[in-house]
Amino acid sequence: AEEVAPPEALRGLITSRRLDWVRVATVSVVAPDEDVAREIVLCVKEDRRPIEDVAGEAGLSVESVDLWLEDVEEALRDALIGAQSGDVVGPLAWKEGHLVPTVGDKRVPSDDDADVRARAEHALLARTVEREVANRVTWHGTL
């Protein structure tokens, strides 16, 4: 790792993946239908009520998750990119219904962050392994 992920390489990769490696703390609820999801959005935006309270009144549960932008589906990623802390986005069509996430803390990647450094080290190691496999492995026809 020290050979393929020296500090300057880590900093360079972190800088190049600045948008992908933004982490967003979210509190989200999945509503069974779009009307319920829209009502949740209105209650949070207009009435300034916590999403936990609104979801509880609707008989739904919330989930708190820290997300890396590169790991989420495109629709959610697009919604979260421009959102600010405290914003509610959606509703977004989701697997089980309609997702309504609220945005908490948004953190840009930094080489001071151990999680970001670990992600960068992993990416640099994976890139090195891929390059070595491509340079050294000869694939033959099926046996």
C-alpha positions as CSV (number, residue, x, y, z in Angstrom):
1,A,0.0,0.0,0.0
2,E,2.9,2.4,0.8
3,E,4.3,1.9,-2.7
4,V,1.1,2.4,-4.7
5,A,-0.7,4.8,-2.3
6,P,1.9,7.4,-1.2
7,P,0.5,10.6,0.3
8,E,0.7,12.6,-2.9
9,A,-1.1,9.9,-4.9
10,L,-3.8,9.8,-2.2
11,R,-4.3,13.5,-2.3
12,G,-4.4,13.5,-6.1
13,L,-7.1,10.8,-6.2
14,I,-9.1,12.4,-3.4
15,T,-9.1,15.7,-5.4
16,S,-10.1,14.0,-8.6
17,R,-13.0,12.1,-6.9
18,R,-14.1,15.2,-4.9
19,L,-17.8,15.0,-6.0
20,D,-18.1,11.2,-5.9
21,W,-16.8,11.0,-2.4
22,V,-19.0,13.6,-0.8
23,R,-20.8,12.0,2.2
24,V,-24.3,13.0,3.1
25,A,-26.0,12.1,6.3
26,T,-29.7,11.5,5.6
27,V,-32.8,10.7,7.5
28,S,-35.3,9.1,5.1
29,V,-38.7,7.6,5.0
30,V,-40.2,5.4,2.3
31,A,-43.9,6.0,1.7
32,P,-46.1,3.4,0.1
33,D,-47.6,5.8,-2.4
34,E,-46.8,9.2,-3.9
35,D,-49.6,11.1,-2.3
36,V,-48.4,10.2,1.2
37,A,-44.8,11.0,0.2
38,R,-45.8,14.5,-1.1
39,E,-47.7,15.1,2.2
40,I,-44.6,14.2,4.2
41,V,-42.5,16.6,2.0
42,L,-45.0,19.4,2.6
43,C,-45.2,18.9,6.4
44,V,-41.4,18.9,6.6
45,K,-40.9,21.9,4.3
46,E,-43.8,24.1,5.0
47,D,-44.6,23.3,8.6
48,R,-40.9,22.8,9.5
49,R,-41.8,19.6,11.4
50,P,-39.1,16.9,11.9
51,I,-39.4,14.0,9.5
52,E,-39.4,11.6,12.4
53,D,-42.6,13.1,13.8
54,V,-44.4,13.2,10.4
55,A,-43.4,9.7,9.5
56,G,-44.5,8.4,12.9
57,E,-47.9,10.0,12.5
58,A,-48.2,8.2,9.1
59,G,-47.3,4.9,10.7
60,L,-43.9,4.8,8.9
61,S,-40.4,4.4,10.2
62,V,-37.4,6.5,9.3
63,E,-33.8,5.4,8.6
64,S,-30.7,7.4,9.3
65,V,-27.9,6.6,6.8
66,D,-24.6,8.2,5.8
67,L,-24.3,7.9,2.0
68,W,-21.3,8.3,-0.4
69,L,-22.6,9.9,-3.5
70,E,-20.8,7.4,-5.8
71,D,-22.7,4.6,-4.1
72,V,-26.3,5.7,-4.6
73,E,-28.6,5.4,-7.5
74,E,-28.5,8.2,-10.1
75,A,-31.9,9.8,-9.2
76,L,-30.9,10.0,-5.5
77,R,-27.4,11.2,-6.3
78,D,-28.8,14.0,-8.5
79,A,-31.2,15.1,-5.8
80,L,-28.6,15.1,-3.1
81,I,-25.8,17.0,-5.1
82,G,-27.6,20.3,-4.9
83,A,-29.3,19.9,-1.6
84,Q,-28.1,21.8,1.5
85,S,-28.1,20.7,5.1
86,G,-31.7,20.8,6.4
87,D,-33.3,20.3,2.9
88,V,-35.9,17.7,2.2
89,V,-35.8,16.3,-1.3
90,G,-38.2,14.1,-3.3
91,P,-40.3,12.3,-3.3
92,L,-38.3,10.0,-5.5
93,A,-39.6,6.8,-7.0
94,W,-38.0,4.0,-5.0
95,K,-37.9,0.2,-4.9
96,E,-40.6,-0.2,-2.3
97,G,-42.5,3.1,-2.9
98,H,-41.5,6.7,-2.8
99,L,-38.4,8.0,-0.9
100,V,-38.3,11.2,1.0
101,P,-34.8,12.0,2.4
102,T,-33.8,14.9,4.5
103,V,-30.2,16.1,4.3
104,G,-28.1,16.4,7.4
105,D,-24.4,17.0,7.4
106,K,-22.7,17.1,4.0
107,R,-18.9,16.4,4.1
108,V,-16.5,17.0,1.2
109,P,-13.7,14.5,1.0
110,S,-10.4,15.4,2.8
111,D,-7.2,13.5,3.2
112,D,-7.5,14.2,6.9
113,D,-10.6,11.9,7.0
114,A,-9.6,8.3,7.7
115,D,-12.6,6.9,5.8
116,V,-11.7,8.9,2.8
117,R,-8.1,7.9,2.9
118,A,-9.1,4.2,3.2
119,R,-11.4,4.6,0.2
120,A,-8.6,6.2,-1.8
121,E,-6.1,3.5,-0.7
122,H,-8.5,0.8,-1.8
123,A,-9.1,2.5,-5.2
124,L,-5.3,2.9,-5.8
125,L,-4.7,-0.8,-4.9
126,A,-7.5,-2.0,-7.1
127,R,-6.2,0.1,-10.0
128,T,-2.7,-1.4,-9.5
129,V,-4.0,-5.0,-9.4
130,E,-6.1,-4.4,-12.5
131,R,-3.0,-3.0,-14.3
132,E,-0.9,-5.9,-13.2
133,V,-3.4,-8.5,-14.3
134,A,-3.8,-6.8,-17.7
135,N,0.0,-6.8,-18.1
136,R,0.8,-10.3,-16.8
137,V,-2.2,-12.6,-17.4
138,T,-2.6,-14.2,-20.8
139,W,-6.1,-15.5,-21.4
140,H,-6.4,-18.6,-23.6
141,G,-9.4,-20.0,-25.3
142,T,-11.9,-22.1,-23.4
143,L,-10.6,-25.5,-22.3
